[in-house]
Protein backbone atom coordinates (compact mmCIF):
# COMPACT_ATOMS: atom_id res chain seq x y z
CA UNK A 1 0.00 0.00 0.00
CA UNK A 2 1.35 3.42 -0.92
CA UNK A 3 -1.11 6.10 0.24
CA UNK A 4 -0.35 9.65 -0.78
CA UNK A 5 -0.80 12.73 1.38
CA UNK A 6 -2.44 16.05 0.67
CA UNK A 7 -2.24 18.20 3.75
CA UNK A 8 -2.15 21.79 4.99
CA UNK A 9 -2.15 23.13 8.52
CA UNK A 10 -5.83 22.28 8.83
CA UNK A 11 -6.33 19.33 6.48
CA UNK A 12 -4.57 15.99 6.74
CA UNK A 13 -5.64 13.55 4.06
CA UNK A 14 -4.59 10.28 2.49
CA UNK A 15 -5.86 8.62 -0.67
CA UNK A 16 -6.59 4.90 -0.63
CA UNK A 17 -7.56 3.75 -4.08
CA UNK A 18 -10.64 5.76 -5.03
CA UNK A 19 -11.37 6.71 -1.42
CA UNK A 20 -10.01 9.71 0.47
CA UNK A 21 -9.60 9.75 4.25
CA UNK A 22 -9.24 13.00 6.20
CA UNK A 23 -8.39 13.29 9.86
CA UNK A 24 -10.31 15.83 11.98
CA UNK A 25 -9.10 16.15 15.55
CA UNK A 26 -11.32 17.22 18.43
CA UNK A 27 -8.74 16.80 21.18
CA UNK A 28 -5.24 15.41 21.56
CA UNK A 29 -3.45 15.23 24.88
CA UNK A 30 -3.53 13.66 28.36
CA UNK A 31 -6.49 11.61 29.55
CA UNK A 32 -5.53 11.56 33.25
CA UNK A 33 -4.94 7.81 33.44
CA UNK A 34 -1.65 6.11 34.09
CA UNK A 35 -0.78 3.32 31.66
CA UNK A 36 -0.84 0.80 34.52
CA UNK A 37 -4.50 1.69 35.10
CA UNK A 38 -5.42 1.99 31.43
CA UNK A 39 -3.73 -1.30 30.44
CA UNK A 40 -3.71 -3.53 33.52
CA UNK A 41 -2.41 -6.56 31.60
CA UNK A 42 0.76 -4.87 30.35
CA UNK A 43 3.80 -5.21 32.67
CA UNK A 44 4.58 -1.98 34.50
CA UNK A 45 8.19 -1.85 33.28
CA UNK A 46 6.90 -1.57 29.71
CA UNK A 47 6.25 2.10 30.41
CA UNK A 48 9.73 2.83 31.69
CA UNK A 49 13.21 3.27 30.27
CA UNK A 50 14.26 2.43 26.74
CA UNK A 51 11.28 0.19 26.03
CA UNK A 52 8.91 3.13 26.44
CA UNK A 53 11.03 5.70 24.60
CA UNK A 54 9.23 5.08 21.31
CA UNK A 55 5.86 5.79 22.96
CA UNK A 56 6.89 9.30 24.05
CA UNK A 57 5.60 11.94 23.53
CA UNK A 58 2.68 10.87 21.30
CA UNK A 59 1.25 8.10 23.47
CA UNK A 60 2.83 8.66 26.88
CA UNK A 61 3.79 11.80 28.77
CA UNK A 62 7.31 11.15 29.98
CA UNK A 63 7.11 13.80 32.71
CA UNK A 64 3.71 13.10 34.25
CA UNK A 65 3.47 9.43 33.34
CA UNK A 66 -0.09 9.65 32.02
CA UNK A 67 -1.46 8.31 28.75
CA UNK A 68 -1.93 10.63 25.82
CA UNK A 69 -4.79 10.02 23.43
CA UNK A 70 -6.60 11.61 20.51
CA UNK A 71 -10.32 12.15 20.04
CA UNK A 72 -10.91 12.38 16.31
CA UNK A 73 -13.21 11.76 13.38
CA UNK A 74 -12.14 10.08 10.18
CA UNK A 75 -13.88 11.70 7.21
CA UNK A 76 -14.20 9.19 4.39
CA UNK A 77 -15.24 10.29 0.92
CA UNK A 78 -16.35 7.36 -1.20
CA UNK A 79 -18.56 7.02 -4.26
CA UNK A 80 -19.68 10.64 -4.00
CA UNK A 81 -20.72 10.43 -0.37
CA UNK A 82 -19.26 11.91 2.81
CA UNK A 83 -18.99 9.44 5.68
CA UNK A 84 -17.88 10.21 9.24
CA UNK A 85 -16.36 7.46 11.37
CA UNK A 86 -17.00 8.34 15.02
CA UNK A 87 -18.02 11.75 16.30
CA UNK A 88 -15.97 12.30 19.44
CA UNK A 89 -17.11 13.87 22.70
CA UNK A 90 -19.22 16.86 21.68
CA UNK A 91 -19.88 20.19 23.34
CA UNK A 92 -21.95 21.06 26.40
CA UNK A 93 -22.60 17.46 27.41
CA UNK A 94 -23.27 16.65 31.08
CA UNK A 95 -20.90 13.81 32.07
CA UNK A 96 -20.97 13.52 35.87
CA UNK A 97 -18.95 10.30 35.93
CA UNK A 98 -16.62 11.21 33.05
CA UNK A 99 -15.60 14.72 34.10
CA UNK A 100 -12.73 14.83 31.63
CA UNK A 101 -15.34 14.99 28.85
CA UNK A 102 -17.95 17.13 30.61
CA UNK A 103 -19.11 20.54 29.37
CA UNK A 104 -16.50 20.88 26.66
CA UNK A 105 -16.48 23.82 24.28
CA UNK A 106 -14.25 23.19 21.28
CA UNK A 107 -14.00 24.28 17.68
CA UNK A 108 -14.68 20.83 16.26
CA UNK A 109 -17.25 21.97 13.71
CA UNK A 110 -14.87 24.67 12.49
CA UNK A 111 -12.18 22.03 11.98
CA UNK A 112 -14.68 19.88 10.13
CA UNK A 113 -15.47 22.89 7.93
CA UNK A 114 -11.74 23.39 7.29
CA UNK A 115 -11.75 19.84 5.93
CA UNK A 116 -14.50 20.87 3.54
CA UNK A 117 -17.42 19.37 5.45
CA UNK A 118 -20.50 21.17 6.76
CA UNK A 119 -23.13 19.30 8.80
CA UNK A 120 -25.44 19.33 5.78
CA UNK A 121 -22.78 17.63 3.66
CA UNK A 122 -22.66 14.45 5.72
CA UNK A 123 -24.44 11.43 4.24
CA UNK A 124 -23.47 8.69 6.72
CA UNK A 125 -22.26 8.64 10.32
CA UNK A 126 -20.65 5.44 11.58
CA UNK A 127 -20.44 4.97 15.35
CA UNK A 128 -17.97 2.14 15.85
CA UNK A 129 -19.50 1.76 19.31
CA UNK A 130 -21.56 3.88 21.66
CA UNK A 131 -19.06 5.04 24.26
CA UNK A 132 -19.02 8.64 25.45
CA UNK A 133 -16.05 9.60 23.24
CA UNK A 134 -17.45 8.20 19.99
CA UNK A 135 -20.96 9.64 19.73
CA UNK A 136 -20.83 13.13 21.24
CA UNK A 137 -21.16 15.13 18.04
CA UNK A 138 -24.06 12.97 16.91
CA UNK A 139 -26.10 15.80 18.42
CA UNK A 140 -25.77 19.47 19.28
CA UNK A 141 -27.67 21.73 21.66
CA UNK A 142 -30.36 23.87 20.04
CA UNK A 143 -32.93 25.79 22.09
CA UNK A 144 -32.13 23.57 25.10
CA UNK A 145 -32.82 20.41 23.12
CA UNK A 146 -30.45 17.85 21.61
CA UNK A 147 -30.90 17.66 17.85
CA UNK A 148 -28.98 15.68 15.20
CA UNK A 149 -25.87 17.59 14.20
CA UNK A 150 -25.96 16.08 10.72
CA UNK A 151 -29.56 16.55 9.53
CA UNK A 152 -29.27 14.56 6.28
CA UNK A 153 -27.18 11.67 7.57
CA UNK A 154 -28.01 8.06 8.25
CA UNK A 155 -26.41 7.08 11.55
CA UNK A 156 -25.16 3.49 11.50
CA UNK A 157 -25.18 1.81 14.91
CA UNK A 158 -24.83 -1.86 15.74
CA UNK A 159 -28.05 -3.12 17.25
CA UNK A 160 -26.09 -5.04 19.91
CA UNK A 161 -24.58 -1.82 21.21
CA UNK A 162 -27.84 0.10 20.92
CA UNK A 163 -29.58 -2.50 23.06
CA UNK A 164 -26.70 -2.79 25.53
CA UNK A 165 -26.49 0.94 26.25
CA UNK A 166 -30.22 1.60 26.23
CA UNK A 167 -30.96 2.41 29.90
CA UNK A 168 -34.34 0.72 29.58
CA UNK A 169 -32.52 -2.63 29.33
CA UNK A 170 -30.60 -2.11 32.60
CA UNK A 171 -27.39 -3.79 31.42
CA UNK A 172 -24.32 -3.67 33.67
CA UNK A 173 -21.06 -2.32 32.31
CA UNK A 174 -17.42 -2.28 33.40
CA UNK A 175 -17.73 1.50 33.09
CA UNK A 176 -20.15 1.65 35.98
CA UNK A 177 -21.86 4.99 35.42
CA UNK A 178 -19.13 6.26 33.13
CA UNK A 179 -21.46 6.33 30.12
CA UNK A 180 -24.31 8.03 31.97
CA UNK A 181 -26.46 10.40 29.87
CA UNK A 182 -24.75 9.35 26.64
CA UNK A 183 -27.64 7.34 25.24
CA UNK A 184 -30.15 10.00 26.21
CA UNK A 185 -28.36 13.01 24.68
CA UNK A 186 -26.32 11.51 21.84
CA UNK A 187 -28.12 8.36 20.65
CA UNK A 188 -31.84 8.59 21.42
CA UNK A 189 -32.36 11.99 19.70
CA UNK A 190 -31.11 10.74 16.32
CA UNK A 191 -33.09 7.52 16.71
CA UNK A 192 -36.25 9.48 17.53
CA UNK A 193 -35.58 11.65 14.47
CA UNK A 194 -35.71 8.51 12.32
CA UNK A 195 -32.07 8.80 11.24
CA UNK A 196 -30.61 5.58 12.65
CA UNK A 197 -30.03 2.30 10.89
CA UNK A 198 -29.52 -0.47 13.45
CA UNK A 199 -27.52 -3.15 11.68
CA UNK A 200 -26.68 -6.72 12.70
CA UNK A 201 -23.79 -8.99 11.73
CA UNK A 202 -22.38 -6.93 8.88
CA UNK A 203 -23.45 -4.02 6.73
CA UNK A 204 -22.23 -2.98 3.29
CA UNK A 205 -21.88 0.81 3.12
CA UNK A 206 -20.78 0.85 -0.52
CA UNK A 207 -18.55 -1.14 -2.85
CA UNK A 208 -15.43 0.04 -0.97
CA UNK A 209 -16.61 0.01 2.66
CA UNK A 210 -18.05 -2.69 4.89
CA UNK A 211 -19.02 -2.77 8.58
CA UNK A 212 -18.50 -5.95 10.60
CA UNK A 213 -19.05 -6.75 14.24
CA UNK A 214 -15.91 -7.25 16.34
CA UNK A 215 -17.37 -7.62 19.83
CA UNK A 216 -15.28 -7.50 22.96
CA UNK A 217 -14.61 -3.88 23.78
CA UNK A 218 -18.39 -3.51 23.75
CA UNK A 219 -21.00 -6.05 22.60
CA UNK A 220 -21.54 -4.15 19.36
CA UNK A 221 -18.05 -2.89 18.63
CA UNK A 222 -17.56 -2.64 14.88
CA UNK A 223 -14.74 -2.41 12.36
CA UNK A 224 -14.91 -0.63 9.02
CA UNK A 225 -12.99 -2.42 6.26
CA UNK A 226 -11.90 -0.30 3.30
CA UNK A 227 -10.89 -2.04 0.07
CA UNK A 228 -10.29 0.06 -3.03
CA UNK A 229 -7.94 -0.76 -5.87
CA UNK A 230 -4.89 -2.32 -4.25
CA UNK A 231 -5.30 -0.46 -0.96
CA UNK A 232 -6.73 -1.79 2.28
CA UNK A 233 -7.50 -0.21 5.64
CA UNK A 234 -9.17 -1.25 8.88
CA UNK A 235 -10.84 1.35 11.08
CA UNK A 236 -10.67 -0.63 14.31
CA UNK A 237 -12.29 1.71 16.83
CA UNK A 238 -11.11 0.92 20.36
CA UNK A 239 -9.55 -2.48 19.72
CA UNK A 240 -6.29 -0.54 20.07
CA UNK A 241 -5.69 2.37 22.43
CA UNK A 242 -1.90 2.24 22.35
CA UNK A 243 0.74 0.87 19.99
CA UNK A 244 1.97 -1.14 22.98
CA UNK A 245 -1.01 -3.42 22.27
CA UNK A 246 0.40 -4.19 18.82
CA UNK A 247 3.38 -5.78 20.53
CA UNK A 248 1.13 -7.34 23.20
CA UNK A 249 -2.19 -8.07 21.45
CA UNK A 250 -3.53 -10.12 24.34
CA UNK A 251 -3.55 -7.03 26.59
CA UNK A 252 -6.80 -5.09 26.78
CA UNK A 253 -7.70 -1.66 28.01
CA UNK A 254 -9.57 -1.44 31.31
CA UNK A 255 -12.72 -0.50 29.37
CA UNK A 256 -13.34 -3.82 27.58
CA UNK A 257 -16.65 -5.47 28.43
CA UNK A 258 -15.57 -8.97 27.31
CA UNK A 259 -11.78 -9.29 27.66
CA UNK A 260 -11.52 -12.70 26.00
CA UNK A 261 -13.52 -11.61 22.95
CA UNK A 262 -11.52 -8.38 22.69
CA UNK A 263 -8.25 -10.31 22.64
CA UNK A 264 -9.56 -12.64 19.95
CA UNK A 265 -10.79 -9.76 17.79
CA UNK A 266 -7.54 -7.84 18.17
CA UNK A 267 -5.36 -10.77 17.12
CA UNK A 268 -7.64 -11.64 14.21
CA UNK A 269 -7.74 -8.12 12.82
CA UNK A 270 -4.05 -7.41 13.29
CA UNK A 271 -3.35 -10.68 11.52
CA UNK A 272 -5.57 -9.71 8.60
CA UNK A 273 -3.93 -6.30 8.39
CA UNK A 274 -0.44 -7.82 8.38
CA UNK A 275 -1.36 -10.39 5.75
CA UNK A 276 -3.09 -7.86 3.47
CA UNK A 277 -0.71 -4.93 3.93
CA UNK A 278 -3.61 -2.92 5.33
CA UNK A 279 -3.44 0.38 7.15
CA UNK A 280 -4.71 0.04 10.74
CA UNK A 281 -6.64 3.12 11.84
CA UNK A 282 -7.47 3.14 15.57
CA UNK A 283 -9.90 5.68 16.97
CA UNK A 284 -7.56 7.25 19.50
CA UNK A 285 -4.00 7.20 18.22
CA UNK A 286 -2.25 10.54 18.37
CA UNK A 287 1.04 10.95 16.56
CA UNK A 288 0.66 9.91 12.94
CA UNK A 289 -2.71 8.37 13.70
CA UNK A 290 -2.50 5.07 11.81
CA UNK A 291 0.03 2.37 11.03
CA UNK A 292 0.93 -0.75 9.11
CA UNK A 293 1.83 -3.85 11.10
CA UNK A 294 3.95 -6.94 10.52
CA UNK A 295 3.81 -10.36 12.10
CA UNK A 296 6.45 -11.47 14.62
CA UNK A 297 6.84 -15.05 15.93
CA UNK A 298 4.36 -14.45 18.76
CA UNK A 299 2.67 -11.12 18.07
CA UNK A 300 3.02 -8.08 15.81
CA UNK A 301 5.27 -5.09 15.28
CA UNK A 302 4.88 -1.57 13.94
CA UNK A 303 5.98 -1.76 10.31
CA UNK A 304 5.41 1.84 9.25
CA UNK A 305 3.45 4.87 10.37
CA UNK A 306 0.88 6.49 8.09
CA UNK A 307 1.98 9.50 6.04
CA UNK A 308 -0.11 11.87 8.15
CA UNK A 309 1.36 14.77 10.07
CA UNK A 310 1.76 14.28 13.81
CA UNK A 311 -1.29 15.40 15.76
CA UNK A 312 -0.96 18.69 17.60
CA UNK A 313 -1.05 18.14 21.33
CA UNK A 314 -3.60 20.17 23.26
CA UNK A 315 -2.52 20.00 26.87
CA UNK A 316 -5.56 21.59 28.52
CA UNK A 317 -8.81 19.68 28.59
CA UNK A 318 -11.97 21.66 27.86
CA UNK A 319 -10.41 24.52 25.91
CA UNK A 320 -11.65 25.78 22.59
CA UNK A 321 -8.77 24.55 20.48
C-alpha positions as CSV (number, residue, x, y, z in Angstrom):
1,X,0.0,0.0,0.0
2,X,1.3,3.4,-0.9
3,X,-1.1,6.1,0.2
4,X,-0.3,9.7,-0.8
5,X,-0.8,12.7,1.4
6,X,-2.4,16.1,0.7
7,X,-2.2,18.2,3.7
8,X,-2.2,21.8,5.0
9,X,-2.1,23.1,8.5
10,X,-5.8,22.3,8.8
11,X,-6.3,19.3,6.5
12,X,-4.6,16.0,6.7
13,X,-5.6,13.5,4.1
14,X,-4.6,10.3,2.5
15,X,-5.9,8.6,-0.7
16,X,-6.6,4.9,-0.6
17,X,-7.6,3.7,-4.1
18,X,-10.6,5.8,-5.0
19,X,-11.4,6.7,-1.4
20,X,-10.0,9.7,0.5
21,X,-9.6,9.7,4.2
22,X,-9.2,13.0,6.2
23,X,-8.4,13.3,9.9
24,X,-10.3,15.8,12.0
25,X,-9.1,16.1,15.6
26,X,-11.3,17.2,18.4
27,X,-8.7,16.8,21.2
28,X,-5.2,15.4,21.6
29,X,-3.4,15.2,24.9
30,X,-3.5,13.7,28.4
31,X,-6.5,11.6,29.5
32,X,-5.5,11.6,33.2
33,X,-4.9,7.8,33.4
34,X,-1.6,6.1,34.1
35,X,-0.8,3.3,31.7
36,X,-0.8,0.8,34.5
37,X,-4.5,1.7,35.1
38,X,-5.4,2.0,31.4
39,X,-3.7,-1.3,30.4
40,X,-3.7,-3.5,33.5
41,X,-2.4,-6.6,31.6
42,X,0.8,-4.9,30.3
43,X,3.8,-5.2,32.7
44,X,4.6,-2.0,34.5
45,X,8.2,-1.9,33.3
46,X,6.9,-1.6,29.7
47,X,6.2,2.1,30.4
48,X,9.7,2.8,31.7
49,X,13.2,3.3,30.3
50,X,14.3,2.4,26.7
51,X,11.3,0.2,26.0
52,X,8.9,3.1,26.4
53,X,11.0,5.7,24.6
54,X,9.2,5.1,21.3
55,X,5.9,5.8,23.0
56,X,6.9,9.3,24.0
57,X,5.6,11.9,23.5
58,X,2.7,10.9,21.3
59,X,1.3,8.1,23.5
60,X,2.8,8.7,26.9
61,X,3.8,11.8,28.8
62,X,7.3,11.2,30.0
63,X,7.1,13.8,32.7
64,X,3.7,13.1,34.2
65,X,3.5,9.4,33.3
66,X,-0.1,9.6,32.0
67,X,-1.5,8.3,28.8
68,X,-1.9,10.6,25.8
69,X,-4.8,10.0,23.4
70,X,-6.6,11.6,20.5
71,X,-10.3,12.1,20.0
72,X,-10.9,12.4,16.3
73,X,-13.2,11.8,13.4
74,X,-12.1,10.1,10.2
75,X,-13.9,11.7,7.2
76,X,-14.2,9.2,4.4
77,X,-15.2,10.3,0.9
78,X,-16.3,7.4,-1.2
79,X,-18.6,7.0,-4.3
80,X,-19.7,10.6,-4.0
81,X,-20.7,10.4,-0.4
82,X,-19.3,11.9,2.8
83,X,-19.0,9.4,5.7
84,X,-17.9,10.2,9.2
85,X,-16.4,7.5,11.4
86,X,-17.0,8.3,15.0
87,X,-18.0,11.8,16.3
88,X,-16.0,12.3,19.4
89,X,-17.1,13.9,22.7
90,X,-19.2,16.9,21.7
91,X,-19.9,20.2,23.3
92,X,-22.0,21.1,26.4
93,X,-22.6,17.5,27.4
94,X,-23.3,16.6,31.1
95,X,-20.9,13.8,32.1
96,X,-21.0,13.5,35.9
97,X,-19.0,10.3,35.9
98,X,-16.6,11.2,33.0
99,X,-15.6,14.7,34.1
100,X,-12.7,14.8,31.6
101,X,-15.3,15.0,28.9
102,X,-18.0,17.1,30.6
103,X,-19.1,20.5,29.4
104,X,-16.5,20.9,26.7
105,X,-16.5,23.8,24.3
106,X,-14.2,23.2,21.3
107,X,-14.0,24.3,17.7
108,X,-14.7,20.8,16.3
109,X,-17.3,22.0,13.7
110,X,-14.9,24.7,12.5
111,X,-12.2,22.0,12.0
112,X,-14.7,19.9,10.1
113,X,-15.5,22.9,7.9
114,X,-11.7,23.4,7.3
115,X,-11.7,19.8,5.9
116,X,-14.5,20.9,3.5
117,X,-17.4,19.4,5.4
118,X,-20.5,21.2,6.8
119,X,-23.1,19.3,8.8
120,X,-25.4,19.3,5.8
121,X,-22.8,17.6,3.7
122,X,-22.7,14.4,5.7
123,X,-24.4,11.4,4.2
124,X,-23.5,8.7,6.7
125,X,-22.3,8.6,10.3
126,X,-20.7,5.4,11.6
127,X,-20.4,5.0,15.3
128,X,-18.0,2.1,15.8
129,X,-19.5,1.8,19.3
130,X,-21.6,3.9,21.7
131,X,-19.1,5.0,24.3
132,X,-19.0,8.6,25.5
133,X,-16.1,9.6,23.2
134,X,-17.4,8.2,20.0
135,X,-21.0,9.6,19.7
136,X,-20.8,13.1,21.2
137,X,-21.2,15.1,18.0
138,X,-24.1,13.0,16.9
139,X,-26.1,15.8,18.4
140,X,-25.8,19.5,19.3
141,X,-27.7,21.7,21.7
142,X,-30.4,23.9,20.0
143,X,-32.9,25.8,22.1
144,X,-32.1,23.6,25.1
145,X,-32.8,20.4,23.1
146,X,-30.5,17.9,21.6
147,X,-30.9,17.7,17.8
148,X,-29.0,15.7,15.2
149,X,-25.9,17.6,14.2
150,X,-26.0,16.1,10.7
151,X,-29.6,16.5,9.5
152,X,-29.3,14.6,6.3
153,X,-27.2,11.7,7.6
154,X,-28.0,8.1,8.2
155,X,-26.4,7.1,11.6
156,X,-25.2,3.5,11.5
157,X,-25.2,1.8,14.9
158,X,-24.8,-1.9,15.7
159,X,-28.1,-3.1,17.3
160,X,-26.1,-5.0,19.9
161,X,-24.6,-1.8,21.2
162,X,-27.8,0.1,20.9
163,X,-29.6,-2.5,23.1
164,X,-26.7,-2.8,25.5
165,X,-26.5,0.9,26.2
166,X,-30.2,1.6,26.2
167,X,-31.0,2.4,29.9
168,X,-34.3,0.7,29.6
169,X,-32.5,-2.6,29.3
170,X,-30.6,-2.1,32.6
171,X,-27.4,-3.8,31.4
172,X,-24.3,-3.7,33.7
173,X,-21.1,-2.3,32.3
174,X,-17.4,-2.3,33.4
175,X,-17.7,1.5,33.1
176,X,-20.2,1.6,36.0
177,X,-21.9,5.0,35.4
178,X,-19.1,6.3,33.1
179,X,-21.5,6.3,30.1
180,X,-24.3,8.0,32.0
181,X,-26.5,10.4,29.9
182,X,-24.7,9.3,26.6
183,X,-27.6,7.3,25.2
184,X,-30.2,10.0,26.2
185,X,-28.4,13.0,24.7
186,X,-26.3,11.5,21.8
187,X,-28.1,8.4,20.7
188,X,-31.8,8.6,21.4
189,X,-32.4,12.0,19.7
190,X,-31.1,10.7,16.3
191,X,-33.1,7.5,16.7
192,X,-36.2,9.5,17.5
193,X,-35.6,11.6,14.5
194,X,-35.7,8.5,12.3
195,X,-32.1,8.8,11.2
196,X,-30.6,5.6,12.7
197,X,-30.0,2.3,10.9
198,X,-29.5,-0.5,13.5
199,X,-27.5,-3.2,11.7
200,X,-26.7,-6.7,12.7
201,X,-23.8,-9.0,11.7
202,X,-22.4,-6.9,8.9
203,X,-23.5,-4.0,6.7
204,X,-22.2,-3.0,3.3
205,X,-21.9,0.8,3.1
206,X,-20.8,0.9,-0.5
207,X,-18.5,-1.1,-2.9
208,X,-15.4,0.0,-1.0
209,X,-16.6,0.0,2.7
210,X,-18.1,-2.7,4.9
211,X,-19.0,-2.8,8.6
212,X,-18.5,-6.0,10.6
213,X,-19.0,-6.7,14.2
214,X,-15.9,-7.3,16.3
215,X,-17.4,-7.6,19.8
216,X,-15.3,-7.5,23.0
217,X,-14.6,-3.9,23.8
218,X,-18.4,-3.5,23.7
219,X,-21.0,-6.0,22.6
220,X,-21.5,-4.1,19.4
221,X,-18.0,-2.9,18.6
222,X,-17.6,-2.6,14.9
223,X,-14.7,-2.4,12.4
224,X,-14.9,-0.6,9.0
225,X,-13.0,-2.4,6.3
226,X,-11.9,-0.3,3.3
227,X,-10.9,-2.0,0.1
228,X,-10.3,0.1,-3.0
229,X,-7.9,-0.8,-5.9
230,X,-4.9,-2.3,-4.3
231,X,-5.3,-0.5,-1.0
232,X,-6.7,-1.8,2.3
233,X,-7.5,-0.2,5.6
234,X,-9.2,-1.2,8.9
235,X,-10.8,1.4,11.1
236,X,-10.7,-0.6,14.3
237,X,-12.3,1.7,16.8
238,X,-11.1,0.9,20.4
239,X,-9.6,-2.5,19.7
240,X,-6.3,-0.5,20.1
241,X,-5.7,2.4,22.4
242,X,-1.9,2.2,22.4
243,X,0.7,0.9,20.0
244,X,2.0,-1.1,23.0
245,X,-1.0,-3.4,22.3
246,X,0.4,-4.2,18.8
247,X,3.4,-5.8,20.5
248,X,1.1,-7.3,23.2
249,X,-2.2,-8.1,21.4
250,X,-3.5,-10.1,24.3
251,X,-3.6,-7.0,26.6
252,X,-6.8,-5.1,26.8
253,X,-7.7,-1.7,28.0
254,X,-9.6,-1.4,31.3
255,X,-12.7,-0.5,29.4
256,X,-13.3,-3.8,27.6
257,X,-16.7,-5.5,28.4
258,X,-15.6,-9.0,27.3
259,X,-11.8,-9.3,27.7
260,X,-11.5,-12.7,26.0
261,X,-13.5,-11.6,23.0
262,X,-11.5,-8.4,22.7
263,X,-8.2,-10.3,22.6
264,X,-9.6,-12.6,19.9
265,X,-10.8,-9.8,17.8
266,X,-7.5,-7.8,18.2
267,X,-5.4,-10.8,17.1
268,X,-7.6,-11.6,14.2
269,X,-7.7,-8.1,12.8
270,X,-4.1,-7.4,13.3
271,X,-3.4,-10.7,11.5
272,X,-5.6,-9.7,8.6
273,X,-3.9,-6.3,8.4
274,X,-0.4,-7.8,8.4
275,X,-1.4,-10.4,5.7
276,X,-3.1,-7.9,3.5
277,X,-0.7,-4.9,3.9
278,X,-3.6,-2.9,5.3
279,X,-3.4,0.4,7.2
280,X,-4.7,0.0,10.7
281,X,-6.6,3.1,11.8
282,X,-7.5,3.1,15.6
283,X,-9.9,5.7,17.0
284,X,-7.6,7.2,19.5
285,X,-4.0,7.2,18.2
286,X,-2.2,10.5,18.4
287,X,1.0,11.0,16.6
288,X,0.7,9.9,12.9
289,X,-2.7,8.4,13.7
290,X,-2.5,5.1,11.8
291,X,0.0,2.4,11.0
292,X,0.9,-0.7,9.1
293,X,1.8,-3.8,11.1
294,X,4.0,-6.9,10.5
295,X,3.8,-10.4,12.1
296,X,6.4,-11.5,14.6
297,X,6.8,-15.1,15.9
298,X,4.4,-14.4,18.8
299,X,2.7,-11.1,18.1
300,X,3.0,-8.1,15.8
301,X,5.3,-5.1,15.3
302,X,4.9,-1.6,13.9
303,X,6.0,-1.8,10.3
304,X,5.4,1.8,9.2
305,X,3.4,4.9,10.4
306,X,0.9,6.5,8.1
307,X,2.0,9.5,6.0
308,X,-0.1,11.9,8.2
309,X,1.4,14.8,10.1
310,X,1.8,14.3,13.8
311,X,-1.3,15.4,15.8
312,X,-1.0,18.7,17.6
313,X,-1.0,18.1,21.3
314,X,-3.6,20.2,23.3
315,X,-2.5,20.0,26.9
316,X,-5.6,21.6,28.5
317,X,-8.8,19.7,28.6
318,X,-12.0,21.7,27.9
319,X,-10.4,24.5,25.9
320,X,-11.6,25.8,22.6
321,X,-8.8,24.6,20.5
